[in-house]
Amino acid sequence: MARALPVRRAARLGARVVGVPLGLLVLFGLRFTGRRAGVALVYHALAPQAGDPDVDLVAPHGEAVFERQLRFLARAFRVVDASGLPRAVAVRRRGERMPLAVTFDDDLASHLNALAILGRHGVRATFFLTGATLQGPAAFWWQRLQHTARTEPERVAALCREHDVATLHELARKLELLGPTELAAFEERLAAWDDGDPGLGTEGVQALARAGMSIGFHTRRHRYLPHLPAGALAAAFVEGRAELEELAGRPLSVVAYPHGAADERVAAAAQAAGFEVGYTGSPRAVRAGDDPLLLGRVSPSHRSTGRLALQLVAALARRG
């Protein structure tokens, strides 16, 4: 382990230094191939300082890093809406830049900070929203769990022992598989959530729409969809959708599945509800011929633009 840390630091430094020029070089070469592929990126919160994915369940990206990454993306890719990415991939011609979609999940106040940065670089993003905070602050179980881990770490340590896991992330993976009733009971055991984030209210959603951002659906209750019975699964694609459509001023035709979890049954339910495009959490490129309701998304590096460039090159260069 002692030797692994210096090696890991060296790798991060190398990615930071050579990642962008190497990425631009490879991406330029890929432009002149017939490869029909693109990438969707998924961000969550932004903060003045980046979080640590090894510690935080959903780590925020640092605002400065996000802006540098956005500058690189606008230069290297053809940025499109998440709803239009499959089509952009299918019609890409040799010599054209690869298409890419910038997306955000959840209903967070920092999305308005992202809006200002997106505007400076002329980038249109897609925000996948639940509508949970339209009437005021609200929190999902993983936010409560993360808050409890910060304020009462001994309580989370006891929960880990109870569920026979070693880390907060392992505990979260177990919890996301619980049914709604079991999960609600578990939430009651957590500390009260109050981290000062009011969420994205009605005016915030309207601000995104006025700025020309695209709005997608993330389901109102953010449940693990593959385990829901048929009736609850169908309801998940309806509940809260109309309210967001009214604020967005248009129908919502694209969905991001909660926890990135979906299978063919979930995709069929989304299609039956009128969705045309759906994104999972599978960290892979979008390719011509992919099922448009089971597309992948890549989570960008929290550390550097260079590391992100290498992530994108790896995803696009990978066969199949």
C-alpha positions in Angstrom: 0.0 0.0 0.0 2.9 2.4 0.8 4.3 1.9 -2.6 0.9 2.2 -4.3 0.3 5.7 -3.1 3.3 7.3 -4.8 2.5 5.4 -8.0 -1.1 6.6 -7.8 0.0 10.2 -7.3 2.4 10.0 -10.2 -0.4 8.6 -12.4 -2.6 11.5 -11.4 0.1 14.1 -12.1 0.9 12.5 -15.5 -2.8 12.6 -16.4 -3.0 16.3 -15.4 0.1 17.2 -17.4 -0.4 15.2 -20.6 -4.1 14.3 -20.6 -5.4 17.3 -22.5 -2.8 17.5 -25.3 -2.9 13.7 -25.7 -6.7 13.7 -25.6 -7.0 16.4 -28.2 -4.5 14.5 -30.5 -6.5 11.3 -30.2 -9.8 13.0 -30.6 -8.6 14.7 -33.7 -7.6 11.4 -35.1 -10.9 9.8 -34.3 -12.7 12.5 -36.2 -11.4 11.1 -39.4 -12.6 7.6 -38.8 -16.0 6.4 -39.6 -16.7 5.7 -35.9 -20.2 6.6 -34.9 -20.0 7.2 -31.2 -20.5 9.9 -28.6 -20.5 10.4 -24.9 -22.9 11.6 -22.2 -21.4 13.0 -19.1 -23.2 13.1 -15.7 -22.4 15.8 -13.1 -24.3 16.3 -9.8 -23.5 19.1 -7.4 -20.9 21.9 -7.8 -19.0 23.5 -4.9 -16.2 25.9 -4.4 -14.0 22.9 -3.5 -14.3 19.4 -5.0 -15.5 16.6 -2.9 -13.8 13.2 -2.6 -15.5 10.3 -4.4 -13.8 7.9 -2.0 -15.5 9.6 1.0 -18.7 11.3 -0.3 -21.6 9.2 -1.7 -22.2 11.8 -4.4 -19.1 14.1 -4.4 -19.5 17.6 -5.8 -17.3 18.8 -8.6 -15.2 21.9 -7.9 -16.5 24.9 -9.8 -13.1 25.8 -11.2 -12.4 22.3 -12.4 -15.9 22.2 -14.0 -15.2 25.4 -15.9 -11.9 24.1 -17.2 -13.5 20.9 -18.2 -16.3 22.7 -19.9 -13.8 24.8 -21.9 -12.1 21.7 -23.1 -15.4 20.0 -24.0 -16.6 23.0 -26.0 -13.4 22.9 -27.9 -13.1 19.2 -28.6 -16.6 18.0 -29.1 -19.9 18.9 -30.7 -22.1 19.5 -27.6 -25.7 18.4 -28.1 -28.8 17.8 -25.9 -29.1 14.5 -24.2 -32.3 13.8 -26.1 -30.5 14.4 -29.4 -27.3 12.5 -28.7 -28.4 9.1 -30.2 -29.4 10.9 -33.5 -26.1 13.0 -33.5 -24.2 9.7 -33.2 -26.1 8.0 -36.0 -25.6 10.8 -38.5 -22.0 11.7 -37.7 -19.8 12.0 -40.8 -16.1 11.5 -41.2 -14.3 14.7 -40.2 -16.9 15.9 -37.8 -16.3 16.2 -34.1 -17.7 13.5 -31.9 -21.0 14.5 -30.2 -21.2 14.8 -26.4 -24.0 15.7 -24.0 -23.4 17.4 -20.6 -26.0 16.4 -18.0 -26.8 17.0 -14.4 -28.8 14.9 -12.0 -31.0 15.7 -9.0 -32.5 19.0 -7.9 -29.7 21.0 -6.3 -29.2 24.7 -5.7 -25.8 24.6 -7.2 -27.3 23.8 -10.6 -27.9 27.6 -10.8 -24.1 28.1 -10.3 -23.6 25.6 -13.2 -26.0 27.6 -15.3 -23.8 30.7 -15.0 -20.7 28.7 -16.1 -22.5 27.0 -18.9 -23.7 30.4 -20.2 -20.1 31.8 -20.3 -19.1 29.0 -22.6 -22.3 28.8 -24.7 -23.0 25.2 -23.7 -26.5 23.8 -23.4 -26.9 21.1 -20.8 -29.6 18.7 -19.8 -30.8 18.7 -16.2 -32.5 15.5 -15.0 -34.9 16.6 -12.2 -37.2 14.9 -9.8 -39.3 17.9 -8.8 -38.8 16.9 -5.1 -37.9 20.4 -4.0 -40.5 22.4 -5.9 -42.4 23.0 -2.7 -39.4 23.5 -0.4 -36.3 21.7 0.8 -36.4 17.9 0.7 -33.8 15.2 1.1 -33.4 11.7 -0.3 -32.0 8.9 1.8 -28.4 9.1 0.5 -28.3 12.8 1.4 -29.5 12.0 4.9 -26.9 9.2 5.2 -24.1 11.4 4.0 -25.1 14.1 6.4 -25.2 11.6 9.3 -21.8 10.3 8.3 -20.4 13.8 8.7 -22.2 14.7 11.9 -22.5 11.3 13.7 -19.8 9.0 12.2 -20.2 6.6 15.1 -23.9 6.0 14.2 -22.9 5.2 10.6 -20.1 2.9 11.8 -22.8 1.0 13.8 -25.0 0.8 10.8 -22.2 -0.6 8.7 -21.6 -3.3 11.4 -25.3 -4.1 11.5 -25.4 -4.6 7.7 -22.1 -6.5 7.6 -20.3 -4.0 5.4 -17.1 -2.1 5.9 -17.6 1.3 4.2 -20.2 4.0 3.7 -20.3 3.2 0.0 -21.0 -0.5 0.6 -23.8 0.4 3.0 -25.3 2.7 0.4 -25.2 0.0 -2.3 -27.2 -2.3 0.1 -29.7 0.4 0.9 -30.5 1.3 -2.7 -31.8 -2.3 -3.1 -34.3 -2.1 -0.2 -38.0 -1.8 -1.0 -39.8 1.5 -0.4 -41.2 0.5 3.0 -37.9 -0.8 4.3 -36.1 2.2 3.0 -38.5 4.6 4.6 -38.1 2.8 7.9 -34.3 3.1 7.6 -34.5 6.8 6.9 -36.3 7.4 10.2 -33.3 6.1 12.0 -31.0 8.7 10.4 -30.2 12.1 11.7 -32.3 15.0 10.6 -31.1 16.4 7.3 -30.1 20.1 7.3 -27.1 21.0 5.2 -28.4 24.4 4.1 -29.2 23.3 0.5 -32.7 24.5 -0.4 -32.7 22.4 -3.6 -34.0 23.7 -6.9 -37.4 25.3 -6.4 -39.9 26.4 -9.0 -38.0 29.6 -9.8 -34.8 27.6 -10.3 -36.4 25.2 -12.8 -37.9 28.2 -14.6 -34.5 29.8 -14.7 -33.0 26.7 -16.3 -35.7 26.7 -18.9 -35.4 30.4 -19.7 -31.7 30.0 -20.2 -32.3 27.4 -22.9 -31.3 24.4 -20.9 -33.0 21.1 -21.5 -35.1 19.4 -18.8 -35.3 15.7 -18.4 -37.0 13.5 -15.8 -35.3 11.6 -13.0 -38.5 10.3 -11.3 -40.2 11.9 -8.4 -39.2 9.4 -5.7 -35.8 8.3 -7.1 -36.4 4.6 -6.3 -34.4 1.7 -7.6 -36.6 0.9 -10.5 -35.7 -2.7 -11.5 -37.1 -4.0 -8.2 -40.5 -2.2 -8.4 -43.6 -4.2 -9.2 -45.3 -3.4 -12.5 -47.8 -0.9 -11.1 -45.3 1.1 -9.1 -42.8 1.1 -12.0 -45.4 2.5 -14.4 -46.3 5.1 -11.8 -42.7 6.2 -11.3 -42.6 7.5 -14.9 -45.8 9.6 -14.3 -45.7 11.0 -10.8 -44.5 14.6 -10.8 -43.7 14.6 -14.5 -46.6 16.9 -15.6 -45.5 19.6 -13.0 -42.0 19.7 -14.4 -43.3 19.7 -18.0 -45.4 22.8 -17.1 -42.3 24.6 -15.7 -40.1 23.5 -18.6 -42.7 24.6 -21.2 -42.4 21.3 -23.2 -42.9 17.6 -22.8 -40.2 15.6 -21.1 -39.0 12.9 -23.6 -35.7 11.9 -22.0 -35.2 10.2 -18.6 -32.2 9.3 -16.4 -32.9 6.3 -14.3 -32.3 6.7 -10.5 -29.1 5.2 -9.3 -28.3 4.6 -13.0 -30.2 1.3 -12.7 -32.3 -0.1 -15.5 -32.9 -3.2 -17.5 -35.1 -4.2 -20.5 -38.2 -4.3 -18.3 -37.5 -0.8 -17.0 -36.8 0.5 -20.5 -40.0 -0.9 -21.8 -41.9 0.8 -19.0 -40.2 4.1 -19.9 -41.1 3.7 -23.5 -44.7 2.9 -22.7 -44.8 6.2 -20.7 -43.7 8.1 -23.8 -40.0 8.5 -23.2 -37.8 8.3 -26.3 -34.3 8.3 -24.7 -33.1 6.9 -21.4 -29.8 6.9 -19.6 -28.3 4.3 -17.3 -25.2 4.6 -15.1 -23.2 2.2 -17.3 -19.9 4.1 -17.9 -19.6 3.6 -21.6 -19.9 5.6 -24.9 -23.1 5.9 -26.8 -22.9 4.1 -30.2 -25.0 3.8 -33.3 -27.3 0.9 -32.8 -27.5 1.1 -29.0 -31.0 0.8 -27.5 -31.9 4.5 -27.1 -33.6 3.7 -23.8 -30.5 2.0 -22.3 -27.7 4.4 -23.0 -24.6 4.8 -20.8 -23.2 7.9 -19.1 -19.6 8.6 -17.9 -19.0 10.3 -14.5 -16.2 12.9 -15.1 -13.0 13.0 -13.1 -13.2 15.3 -10.0 -9.5 15.9 -10.2 -8.5 17.4 -13.5 -9.4 18.1 -17.1 -6.5 15.9 -18.2 -8.0 12.9 -16.4 -11.4 13.6 -18.0 -9.8 13.8 -21.5 -8.3 10.4 -21.0 -11.6 9.0 -19.8 -13.3 10.2 -22.9 -10.7 8.9 -25.2 -10.8 5.5 -23.6 -14.6 5.4 -23.9 -14.7 6.4 -27.5 -11.8 4.2 -28.6 -13.1 1.1 -27.0 -14.7 -1.3 -29.4 -18.2 -2.7 -28.9 
